[in-house]
Amino acid sequence: QVQLVESGGGLVQAGGSLRLSCAASGRIFSIITMGWYRQAPGKQREFVASITTAGITNYVDSVKGRFTISRDNAKNTVDLQMNSLKPEDTAVYYCHLFGRDGVYTTGAYWGQGIQVTVSS
């Protein structure tokens, strides 16, 4: 099994910054991508950002220029630096991992989620 543990959420005023971190542990042969999703109240979970082992990043348009995803391949961690936060960024943020969890198998895993609240 693979475990993902998130940290760094909280309450911040609009325009402020937060940094989310996620650490992966357990039975994982190799990680292909790590990333973040979020789910606001009453809305579906949406993609926020991802990063591959090679460092290729992808962002949803609404966070481009404000959020930066980074990864430490040696430590199996991924961070999300969130700047210029807006009230509409308020959501539960979930760490996501897709990787090889067996010789011939791959799997997708989720963290438990962490609350980010941006006050206006």
Beta strands, then each sheet from edge to edge (+ up, - down):
strand 1: 2-7
strand 2: 10-13
strand 3: 18-26
strand 4: 30-39
strand 5: 46-52
strand 6: 57-59
strand 7: 67-72
strand 8: 77-82
strand 9: 91-100
strand 10: 106-110
strand 11: 114-119
sheet 1: 1+ 3- 8+ 7-
sheet 2: 2+ 11+ 9- 4+ 5- 6+
sheet 3: 2+ 11+ 9- 10+
end
